[in-house]
Amino acid sequence: MLESLEGGGRCARYSFICTAPAATVAVTSDGGVTVSGDPRIHEIAGDIEAADAIDAIRSFMGRFEAVPALLPPFSGGLVGYFSYDLVSSIYPAALPGAVEEPVARFMLALDCLALDHQSGRLAVIRNLLITDGDDAEEEYARAADAIADGAARIRVLPPVR
């Protein structure tokens, strides 16, 4: 769950909940990358050669293209962390000794719920992963069905009091 605080308010404008990551990405201090999850992500990611963890994540992100849409400020993508031990790969003298690996771990979230606290609206978002040979219209229809199913499941939940 992510929160987005805007201005001097005490309540976040948006809350984001992402479910079922399509892939997880773990990066070692020497830039080694392990991708697990959807085989299509492996195909798109290919072999990533990077000098360090930051370059590895940049390289991974650069293999995907987002199509602009009228969506909340976050609608899916990479969510994760760089660990404290990443410092030792940038400044080796700063943290001498063993580094706990991986120094970065991210999930690729394609499905996201975005609650706008200001308007009271909930956006059910499914990002499409389209590769060569995919039928974009079929993928879109599948995504629309999945969004409708997700919205139906949300509607049966009792209201929060």
C-alpha positions as CSV (number, residue, x, y, z in Angstrom):
1,M,0.0,0.0,0.0
2,L,1.3,3.4,-0.9
3,E,0.0,6.8,0.3
4,S,0.4,10.2,-1.4
5,L,0.4,13.2,0.8
6,E,-0.1,16.5,-1.0
7,G,0.4,20.0,0.5
8,G,0.0,20.6,4.2
9,G,-2.9,18.2,4.6
10,R,-3.0,15.5,7.2
11,C,-4.6,12.9,4.9
12,A,-3.1,11.5,1.8
13,R,-4.9,12.4,-1.5
14,Y,-4.5,8.9,-2.8
15,S,-4.1,5.4,-1.4
16,F,-2.7,2.7,-3.8
17,I,-3.0,-1.0,-3.3
18,C,-1.2,-3.2,-5.9
19,T,-1.9,-6.9,-6.0
20,A,-0.3,-10.0,-7.5
21,P,2.9,-8.7,-8.9
22,A,3.6,-9.8,-12.5
23,A,7.3,-10.2,-11.6
24,T,9.8,-9.6,-8.8
25,V,13.3,-8.2,-9.5
26,A,16.2,-8.8,-7.2
27,V,19.5,-7.0,-7.8
28,T,22.9,-7.7,-6.2
29,S,25.6,-5.1,-5.4
30,D,27.5,-6.0,-8.6
31,G,24.4,-5.4,-10.8
32,G,23.4,-9.0,-11.1
33,V,19.6,-9.3,-11.8
34,T,17.2,-12.1,-11.0
35,V,13.7,-11.8,-12.5
36,S,11.0,-14.2,-11.4
37,G,7.3,-14.3,-12.4
38,D,5.6,-14.0,-15.7
39,P,7.7,-15.5,-18.5
40,R,6.9,-12.6,-20.8
41,I,8.7,-10.3,-18.3
42,H,11.8,-12.5,-18.7
43,E,11.5,-12.2,-22.5
44,I,11.2,-8.4,-22.4
45,A,13.9,-7.9,-19.7
46,G,16.4,-10.2,-21.5
47,D,19.9,-10.1,-20.2
48,I,20.6,-7.1,-18.1
49,E,24.3,-6.0,-17.9
50,A,24.9,-3.3,-15.3
51,A,27.7,-1.9,-13.3
52,D,25.6,-1.6,-10.1
53,A,22.1,-2.0,-8.7
54,I,20.9,1.4,-9.7
55,D,21.9,1.0,-13.3
56,A,20.3,-2.5,-13.3
57,I,16.9,-1.1,-12.2
58,R,17.2,1.7,-14.8
59,S,18.0,-0.8,-17.5
60,F,15.1,-3.0,-16.5
61,M,12.7,-0.1,-16.4
62,G,13.9,1.1,-19.8
63,R,12.6,-2.0,-21.5
64,F,9.0,-1.1,-20.8
65,E,6.9,1.7,-22.3
66,A,3.9,3.2,-20.6
67,V,1.1,4.7,-22.7
68,P,-0.1,8.0,-21.3
69,A,-3.6,7.7,-19.9
70,L,-6.0,9.7,-17.7
71,L,-5.1,7.9,-14.5
72,P,-4.1,8.8,-11.0
73,P,-0.4,9.8,-10.5
74,F,0.5,6.1,-9.8
75,S,-1.1,3.4,-11.8
76,G,1.3,0.5,-11.5
77,G,5.0,-0.1,-12.2
78,L,8.0,-0.9,-10.1
79,V,7.5,-0.7,-6.4
80,G,10.3,-1.7,-4.0
81,Y,13.4,-0.7,-2.2
82,F,17.1,-0.2,-2.3
83,S,18.7,-1.5,0.9
84,Y,21.1,0.3,3.2
85,D,23.9,-2.0,2.0
86,L,23.6,-0.4,-1.5
87,V,25.8,2.4,-0.1
88,S,28.8,0.0,0.0
89,S,28.6,-0.6,-3.7
90,I,28.7,3.2,-4.4
91,Y,31.2,4.1,-1.6
92,P,33.1,0.9,-0.7
93,A,35.0,2.6,2.1
94,A,31.8,3.8,3.8
95,L,30.6,0.3,4.8
96,P,33.5,-2.1,5.0
97,G,32.6,-5.8,5.4
98,A,30.0,-8.2,4.1
99,V,27.1,-6.8,2.1
100,E,23.7,-8.4,2.7
101,E,22.2,-9.3,-0.7
102,P,20.1,-8.4,-2.6
103,V,20.7,-4.7,-2.3
104,A,17.5,-4.0,-4.3
105,R,14.2,-5.8,-4.6
106,F,11.2,-4.5,-6.6
107,M,7.9,-5.9,-7.8
108,L,6.3,-5.1,-11.1
109,A,2.7,-4.2,-10.3
110,L,0.3,-4.4,-13.2
111,D,-2.9,-4.4,-11.2
112,C,-3.6,-1.5,-8.9
113,L,-6.5,0.0,-6.9
114,A,-6.2,3.8,-6.5
115,L,-8.5,5.5,-4.0
116,D,-8.9,9.2,-4.4
117,H,-9.8,10.4,-0.9
118,Q,-10.7,13.9,-2.3
119,S,-13.4,12.7,-4.7
120,G,-14.2,9.4,-3.0
121,R,-13.6,7.5,-6.3
122,L,-11.8,4.2,-6.6
123,A,-10.0,3.4,-9.9
124,V,-9.5,-0.3,-10.7
125,I,-6.5,-0.4,-13.0
126,R,-5.0,-3.2,-15.0
127,N,-1.9,-2.4,-17.1
128,L,-1.5,-4.5,-20.3
129,L,1.7,-6.3,-21.1
130,I,1.7,-6.5,-24.9
131,T,4.6,-8.2,-26.7
132,D,5.2,-8.9,-30.4
133,G,2.6,-11.2,-31.7
134,D,0.0,-10.4,-29.1
135,D,-3.4,-9.2,-30.3
136,A,-3.9,-5.8,-28.5
137,E,-7.7,-5.9,-28.9
138,E,-7.9,-9.4,-27.3
139,E,-5.6,-8.3,-24.4
140,Y,-7.7,-5.2,-23.9
141,A,-10.9,-7.2,-23.8
142,R,-9.3,-9.6,-21.3
143,A,-8.2,-6.7,-19.1
144,A,-11.7,-5.1,-19.3
145,D,-13.2,-8.4,-18.1
146,A,-10.7,-8.6,-15.3
147,I,-11.5,-5.1,-14.2
148,A,-15.2,-5.8,-14.3
149,D,-14.6,-8.9,-12.2
150,G,-12.5,-7.0,-9.7
151,A,-15.0,-4.2,-9.4
152,A,-17.8,-6.8,-8.8
153,R,-15.8,-8.4,-6.0
154,I,-15.2,-5.0,-4.4
155,R,-19.0,-4.1,-4.6
156,V,-19.9,-7.1,-2.4
157,L,-17.6,-6.0,0.5
158,P,-19.3,-4.4,3.4
159,P,-18.8,-0.7,3.8
160,V,-16.0,0.5,6.2
161,R,-17.4,2.3,9.2
